[in-house]
Each structure stands twice: as C-alpha cells, then as structure tokens.
Amino acid sequence: MSQINVMLVDDHAVVRMGFKMLLETASDIKVVVEAENGEQGVKGYMEHKPDVVLMDITMPGIGGLEAIERIMAKDNHAKILVLSAHEDSVHPKRVLNAGAMGYLTKRSAAEELIKAIRIVASGKKYLEASVAQQMAIQQISGETNPVDVLSEREFEVFMSLAKGRTTNEIADTLCLSPRTVGTHLYNIKQKLNANNSAEIALIAMRSGLIDP
C-alpha cells in the first residue's frame, strides 16, 4: 500500500498532536504538514500538495469553508476530508458544495477516521453514517433550512452572532472590518427576516446549529 501524505488543519495544537499520533499508528499514513488556520492551510497545500487534507471548519481567520473553496480554486483535484465538532446536516452540505470529499464528526472512532482517509485518498467520497442519514432524511422530506440562503461568509458571521459574539469580536476573528461585518449582519437579517441577535440565535437553535 502506498503512503498517504496528510495535511492537518486545526487551530488547536493539542488536537493536531493527538490526531497526528493517532493517524501515524496506521503504517500507510504520514502527516507531512500542519496548519492552525485557513490561510496557513491554503499556503501549506500549495507548498506540499498532500494526498489528503484533514480540515476543521471552525477556525480564526478565513475559516475552513473558505479555505476549502480557495484550495479547490487552485487545484480542483484536491482531496479534502472535514473533521468537525458540528453534528448537524447544514455544515456537511456546505462543505460538500464547496468541494470537500468527506465529512466526519470529532466523535468518530479512530478506525473510522483512518478508513475515511484511505477512502478519500482513493478518490471516493465518505460521509459518516449518522450525518448521511440526516442529510438523506432532509432531502427525502423536502425540508429546506432557512440558513441555506446565506453565502459562505454570511453563514460564518451568522454562526458567530448566534454564539453571542459582538461585531468587533467577529471582525477580529474573521479578519474583516467591523463595517464589513455590519453589512453582512444587515444582509443576514434581511434574508432571514430577523430583527436582532436573539432571533438569529433562535433560528440557529431551530436549525440544530447550536445547543439550546
């Protein structure tokens, strides 16, 4: 079996170290580069061209969703597997639309993560069973989620607002000006017919994106 070179993108050094140790228990997987945010992830991909990118999506700066889009814009053959704490069906749908080949939650067993990396490296898609089931049920029932109308950047701002962050905090985290965040906030309120942050948080709860 040929070696699979992996890039780890996660903003927590301890998490990266844990995943690196875990992945390298598999004789055919080697972590060749690490990144702590989306910008570094894009740069690291271009420099090292790993076989598989294992990417978190909630990170400071441009975040995982935009990092996926930027990597795919530079190399549409990139193989990206998202490993996220989000267990809803909205995030998987967005990352797959952005070009990722797989989605796994951080609750997954070690063997499943290794299996997912091998499957994505071979050019096939991989979705954790519980996530795939949620997405299938939503599709069959014809349900649409109100947040589907938001752009990727609006969605990131929406999630930050729903978690109670201020405009200035969001601006710092996403490396945007407060004025730009204000514009996104205006558009989010218009699209979701929400009047304030409390209503935005309520929409996020009903969509299963944050805990009540």
Residue pairs with C-beta under 8 A, 6 or more apart in sequence:
1 27
1 28
2 28
3 28
3 29
3 30
4 28
4 29
4 30
4 51
4 52
4 117
4 118
4 121
5 30
5 32
5 48
5 50
5 51
5 52
6 23
6 29
6 30
6 31
6 32
6 50
6 51
6 52
6 53
6 54
6 117
7 31
7 32
7 33
7 34
7 35
7 41
7 44
7 45
7 48
7 50
7 52
7 53
7 54
8 16
8 19
8 20
8 31
8 33
8 34
8 35
8 54
9 34
9 35
9 36
9 37
9 38
9 40
9 41
9 44
9 53
9 54
9 55
9 56
9 59
9 64
9 67
10 16
10 19
10 36
10 55
10 56
10 59
10 83
11 36
11 37
11 56
11 59
11 60
13 36
15 56
16 34
16 36
19 31
19 54
19 83
19 113
20 31
20 34
22 110
22 113
22 114
23 29
23 31
23 54
23 113
23 114
23 117
24 30
24 31
25 110
25 114
26 114
28 118
29 114
29 117
29 118
32 48
32 50
33 44
33 47
33 48
33 50
34 44
35 41
35 43
35 44
36 59
37 59
37 60
37 61
37 62
38 59
38 61
38 62
38 63
38 64
38 66
38 67
38 70
39 61
39 62
39 67
41 53
41 55
41 64
41 67
41 71
42 62
42 67
42 70
42 71
42 74
44 50
45 53
45 71
45 74
45 75
45 78
46 74
49 75
51 79
51 121
52 79
52 80
52 81
52 117
52 120
52 121
53 71
53 78
53 79
53 80
53 81
54 81
54 83
54 117
55 64
55 67
55 68
55 80
55 81
55 82
55 83
55 100
56 64
56 82
56 83
56 84
57 63
57 64
57 65
57 68
57 82
57 84
57 86
57 91
57 95
58 64
58 84
58 85
58 86
58 159
59 67
60 173
60 174
60 175
61 173
61 174
61 175
62 70
62 174
62 175
63 156
63 174
64 82
64 84
64 95
65 94
65 95
65 98
65 152
65 155
65 156
66 152
66 153
66 156
68 80
68 82
68 95
68 98
68 99
68 100
69 98
69 99
69 152
71 78
71 80
71 99
72 78
72 80
72 98
72 99
76 99
78 99
79 101
79 120
79 121
79 123
80 95
80 99
80 100
80 101
80 102
80 120
81 100
81 101
81 102
81 103
81 104
81 116
81 117
81 120
81 126
82 91
82 92
82 95
82 100
82 102
82 103
82 104
83 104
83 105
83 106
83 108
83 113
84 91
84 95
84 103
84 104
84 105
84 106
85 105
85 106
86 105
86 209
87 105
87 107
87 130
87 131
88 134
88 207
88 208
88 209
89 131
89 134
89 135
89 138
89 145
89 208
90 145
90 147
90 148
90 207
90 208
90 209
91 103
91 209
92 103
92 127
92 131
92 135
93 135
93 148
94 152
94 155
95 103
96 103
96 125
98 152
101 120
101 124
101 125
101 126
102 116
102 119
102 120
102 125
102 126
102 127
103 126
103 127
103 128
103 131
104 112
104 113
104 116
104 126
104 128
104 131
105 128
105 130
105 131
108 116
108 128
112 128
115 126
116 126
116 128
119 125
119 126
120 126
127 135
138 145
145 207
146 192
146 203
146 207
147 155
147 158
147 192
147 203
147 204
147 207
147 209
149 191
149 192
150 158
150 188
150 191
150 192
153 174
153 184
154 184
154 187
154 188
154 191
156 174
157 170
157 174
157 181
157 184
157 185
157 188
158 188
158 192
158 200
158 204
159 204
159 209
159 210
160 169
160 170
160 173
160 174
161 170
161 185
161 188
161 197
161 200
161 201
162 197
162 200
162 201
162 203
162 204
162 205
162 209
162 210
163 201
163 210
164 197
164 201
165 173
167 178
167 181
167 182
167 185
168 178
170 176
170 181
171 177
171 178
171 180
171 181
174 181
176 184
188 194
188 200
189 195
189 200
192 199
192 200
192 203
194 200
194 203
201 210
204 210
205 211
205 212
